Amino acid sequence: MEFLEYEKAIAKHYDTLSVMSSPLMSWDFYLQGLSKMKMSVADATQLKKLVYSNNWKSNWDFQEHLQDDTVIVVTDPSLKIVFASKNIVKMNGYNPKEVIGNSPKMFQGQKTNEKISKEISDAVKNQKPFDKVIINYCKDGSLYKCHIKGYPIFDNKGKLINFIAFEKIAA
């Protein structure tokens, strides 16, 4: 009974206010955010499995990177892609399944700067981190500037296990 009186009092109070209800479209924004969060949680879970199964020496907060629209790509030591976060589709139109097994060079083309590409290649060969901006190609052939932070990943014994790249659209 006491809740009924409370509800009536609240309803009466809100009737005196000039409150506009949110249009149903506002749920679209909520659902987009929810969908993005579910994708990033799934990707972070998959990455954590990769970390544990390969005994990575280092660890990152994948969830934080994925929430800020960073694409994460992991390769094996021979530079074949073994993981790509689902948000790669938003960056370049490729689905993760389409890039698994390929080299990251699949994103490069005629207008990719050869000097920067070589600097990245040298860093990878020397198992050193790199931080570069490079012109890449989308699935549809359009160009985008990609800011890549790449790191070699070693296991607890110091053996090279993977490479990881954190990629964002560059301004």
C-alpha beads as a LAMMPS data file, in Angstrom:
LAMMPS data file: protein, C-alpha beads

171 atoms
170 bonds

1 atom types
1 bond types

-500.0 500.0 xlo xhi
-500.0 500.0 ylo yhi
-500.0 500.0 zlo zhi

Masses

1 110.0

Atoms # bond

1 1 1 0.000 0.000 0.000
2 1 1 2.749 2.438 0.924
3 1 1 4.382 1.939 -2.483
4 1 1 1.103 2.738 -4.211
5 1 1 0.922 6.092 -2.416
6 1 1 4.560 6.746 -3.326
7 1 1 3.926 5.933 -6.983
8 1 1 0.911 8.276 -7.049
9 1 1 2.950 11.089 -5.484
10 1 1 5.769 10.603 -8.020
11 1 1 3.307 10.518 -10.927
12 1 1 1.670 13.721 -9.688
13 1 1 5.077 15.385 -9.352
14 1 1 6.140 14.376 -12.883
15 1 1 2.848 15.693 -14.272
16 1 1 3.853 19.155 -13.077
17 1 1 7.210 18.998 -14.857
18 1 1 7.802 19.689 -18.515
19 1 1 9.591 16.420 -19.193
20 1 1 9.878 15.056 -22.692
21 1 1 10.064 11.335 -23.159
22 1 1 12.951 9.931 -25.160
23 1 1 12.113 8.765 -28.630
24 1 1 12.351 5.054 -29.236
25 1 1 15.409 5.724 -31.435
26 1 1 17.466 6.325 -28.294
27 1 1 17.428 2.555 -27.804
28 1 1 19.391 2.284 -31.041
29 1 1 22.289 4.130 -29.415
30 1 1 22.060 1.936 -26.366
31 1 1 21.991 -1.229 -28.454
32 1 1 24.973 -0.069 -30.532
33 1 1 26.950 0.494 -27.339
34 1 1 25.814 -2.830 -25.925
35 1 1 26.758 -4.613 -29.138
36 1 1 30.189 -2.950 -29.153
37 1 1 30.732 -3.960 -25.531
38 1 1 29.720 -7.576 -26.211
39 1 1 32.121 -7.728 -29.169
40 1 1 34.994 -6.301 -27.134
41 1 1 34.359 -8.701 -24.246
42 1 1 34.333 -11.646 -26.664
43 1 1 37.564 -10.430 -28.282
44 1 1 39.240 -9.816 -24.912
45 1 1 38.264 -13.329 -23.796
46 1 1 39.705 -14.827 -26.973
47 1 1 42.922 -12.821 -26.541
48 1 1 43.287 -13.944 -22.916
49 1 1 43.038 -17.555 -24.101
50 1 1 45.827 -16.818 -26.591
51 1 1 47.932 -15.263 -23.800
52 1 1 47.557 -18.315 -21.555
53 1 1 47.908 -20.968 -24.255
54 1 1 51.119 -19.359 -25.577
55 1 1 52.580 -18.407 -22.176
56 1 1 53.029 -14.740 -23.030
57 1 1 55.491 -12.996 -20.756
58 1 1 53.673 -9.651 -21.053
59 1 1 50.033 -8.811 -20.741
60 1 1 47.841 -5.899 -21.836
61 1 1 44.445 -4.615 -20.815
62 1 1 42.740 -5.709 -24.021
63 1 1 39.303 -4.567 -22.887
64 1 1 40.527 -0.983 -22.526
65 1 1 42.059 -0.965 -26.014
66 1 1 38.998 -2.520 -27.618
67 1 1 36.639 -0.028 -25.966
68 1 1 38.412 2.912 -27.622
69 1 1 38.016 1.435 -31.131
70 1 1 41.554 0.072 -31.303
71 1 1 41.847 -2.886 -33.648
72 1 1 44.068 -5.662 -32.311
73 1 1 45.884 -7.967 -34.715
74 1 1 48.083 -10.859 -33.569
75 1 1 50.428 -12.798 -35.838
76 1 1 52.568 -15.850 -35.335
77 1 1 56.371 -15.500 -35.667
78 1 1 56.125 -16.075 -39.449
79 1 1 53.714 -13.091 -39.632
80 1 1 50.554 -15.029 -40.415
81 1 1 47.544 -13.440 -38.726
82 1 1 46.166 -15.683 -35.971
83 1 1 43.732 -13.184 -34.439
84 1 1 41.974 -9.976 -35.493
85 1 1 39.440 -8.187 -33.330
86 1 1 35.916 -7.973 -34.691
87 1 1 36.081 -4.183 -34.939
88 1 1 38.505 -4.553 -37.872
89 1 1 35.404 -4.523 -40.087
90 1 1 34.730 -0.923 -39.085
91 1 1 38.320 0.078 -39.893
92 1 1 38.846 -1.537 -43.269
93 1 1 35.851 -3.665 -44.232
94 1 1 37.550 -7.018 -43.690
95 1 1 35.930 -9.627 -41.497
96 1 1 38.340 -11.304 -39.023
97 1 1 37.819 -14.665 -40.770
98 1 1 39.009 -13.105 -44.038
99 1 1 42.349 -11.996 -42.611
100 1 1 43.242 -15.053 -40.482
101 1 1 46.113 -16.928 -42.152
102 1 1 47.188 -13.932 -44.246
103 1 1 50.077 -11.531 -43.779
104 1 1 49.366 -7.945 -42.635
105 1 1 50.851 -6.933 -46.005
106 1 1 47.411 -7.730 -47.410
107 1 1 46.406 -4.221 -46.256
108 1 1 49.192 -2.538 -48.231
109 1 1 49.207 -1.410 -51.816
110 1 1 50.658 0.932 -54.401
111 1 1 50.344 4.087 -52.273
112 1 1 51.769 2.481 -49.126
113 1 1 55.038 4.216 -48.246
114 1 1 57.831 1.714 -48.933
115 1 1 60.213 3.410 -46.483
116 1 1 57.763 3.110 -43.595
117 1 1 56.895 -0.440 -44.632
118 1 1 60.616 -1.323 -44.537
119 1 1 61.023 0.319 -41.109
120 1 1 58.183 -1.852 -39.802
121 1 1 59.701 -4.926 -41.459
122 1 1 63.115 -4.187 -39.921
123 1 1 61.591 -3.754 -36.464
124 1 1 59.791 -7.082 -36.834
125 1 1 62.968 -8.849 -38.045
126 1 1 64.891 -7.408 -35.091
127 1 1 62.044 -8.272 -32.705
128 1 1 61.697 -4.631 -31.633
129 1 1 58.548 -2.580 -30.947
130 1 1 57.496 0.039 -33.477
131 1 1 55.097 2.983 -33.652
132 1 1 54.280 4.089 -37.215
133 1 1 51.574 5.645 -39.348
134 1 1 51.142 3.985 -42.714
135 1 1 48.725 4.163 -45.646
136 1 1 46.669 0.978 -45.821
137 1 1 43.900 -0.200 -48.114
138 1 1 40.343 -1.104 -47.206
139 1 1 38.626 -4.134 -48.673
140 1 1 36.837 -1.855 -51.155
141 1 1 40.176 -0.380 -52.337
142 1 1 39.854 2.953 -50.549
143 1 1 42.770 4.252 -48.490
144 1 1 43.116 4.995 -44.801
145 1 1 45.937 6.178 -42.587
146 1 1 46.636 3.578 -39.935
147 1 1 48.517 4.299 -36.707
148 1 1 50.131 1.023 -35.658
149 1 1 51.880 0.237 -32.400
150 1 1 53.487 -3.178 -32.766
151 1 1 55.241 -5.333 -30.201
152 1 1 57.005 -8.678 -30.226
153 1 1 55.597 -11.140 -27.697
154 1 1 57.907 -13.513 -25.880
155 1 1 57.131 -16.450 -23.639
156 1 1 58.518 -16.880 -20.132
157 1 1 61.691 -18.425 -21.567
158 1 1 62.363 -15.483 -23.912
159 1 1 61.269 -17.258 -27.115
160 1 1 59.405 -15.179 -29.716
161 1 1 55.813 -16.403 -29.720
162 1 1 53.694 -13.742 -31.469
163 1 1 53.559 -10.156 -32.615
164 1 1 50.718 -7.902 -31.518
165 1 1 49.607 -4.686 -33.199
166 1 1 47.270 -2.061 -31.792
167 1 1 45.829 -0.152 -34.739
168 1 1 43.693 2.984 -35.040
169 1 1 42.638 5.297 -37.824
170 1 1 45.197 8.115 -37.863
171 1 1 44.130 11.736 -38.135

Bonds

1 1 1 2
2 1 2 3
3 1 3 4
4 1 4 5
5 1 5 6
6 1 6 7
7 1 7 8
8 1 8 9
9 1 9 10
10 1 10 11
11 1 11 12
12 1 12 13
13 1 13 14
14 1 14 15
15 1 15 16
16 1 16 17
17 1 17 18
18 1 18 19
19 1 19 20
20 1 20 21
21 1 21 22
22 1 22 23
23 1 23 24
24 1 24 25
25 1 25 26
26 1 26 27
27 1 27 28
28 1 28 29
29 1 29 30
30 1 30 31
31 1 31 32
32 1 32 33
33 1 33 34
34 1 34 35
35 1 35 36
36 1 36 37
37 1 37 38
38 1 38 39
39 1 39 40
40 1 40 41
41 1 41 42
42 1 42 43
43 1 43 44
44 1 44 45
45 1 45 46
46 1 46 47
47 1 47 48
48 1 48 49
49 1 49 50
50 1 50 51
51 1 51 52
52 1 52 53
53 1 53 54
54 1 54 55
55 1 55 56
56 1 56 57
57 1 57 58
58 1 58 59
59 1 59 60
60 1 60 61
61 1 61 62
62 1 62 63
63 1 63 64
64 1 64 65
65 1 65 66
66 1 66 67
67 1 67 68
68 1 68 69
69 1 69 70
70 1 70 71
71 1 71 72
72 1 72 73
73 1 73 74
74 1 74 75
75 1 75 76
76 1 76 77
77 1 77 78
78 1 78 79
79 1 79 80
80 1 80 81
81 1 81 82
82 1 82 83
83 1 83 84
84 1 84 85
85 1 85 86
86 1 86 87
87 1 87 88
88 1 88 89
89 1 89 90
90 1 90 91
91 1 91 92
92 1 92 93
93 1 93 94
94 1 94 95
95 1 95 96
96 1 96 97
97 1 97 98
98 1 98 99
99 1 99 100
100 1 100 101
101 1 101 102
102 1 102 103
103 1 103 104
104 1 104 105
105 1 105 106
106 1 106 107
107 1 107 108
108 1 108 109
109 1 109 110
110 1 110 111
111 1 111 112
112 1 112 113
113 1 113 114
114 1 114 115
115 1 115 116
116 1 116 117
117 1 117 118
118 1 118 119
119 1 119 120
120 1 120 121
121 1 121 122
122 1 122 123
123 1 123 124
124 1 124 125
125 1 125 126
126 1 126 127
127 1 127 128
128 1 128 129
129 1 129 130
130 1 130 131
131 1 131 132
132 1 132 133
133 1 133 134
134 1 134 135
135 1 135 136
136 1 136 137
137 1 137 138
138 1 138 139
139 1 139 140
140 1 140 141
141 1 141 142
142 1 142 143
143 1 143 144
144 1 144 145
145 1 145 146
146 1 146 147
147 1 147 148
148 1 148 149
149 1 149 150
150 1 150 151
151 1 151 152
152 1 152 153
153 1 153 154
154 1 154 155
155 1 155 156
156 1 156 157
157 1 157 158
158 1 158 159
159 1 159 160
160 1 160 161
161 1 161 162
162 1 162 163
163 1 163 164
164 1 164 165
165 1 165 166
166 1 166 167
167 1 167 168
168 1 168 169
169 1 169 170
170 1 170 171
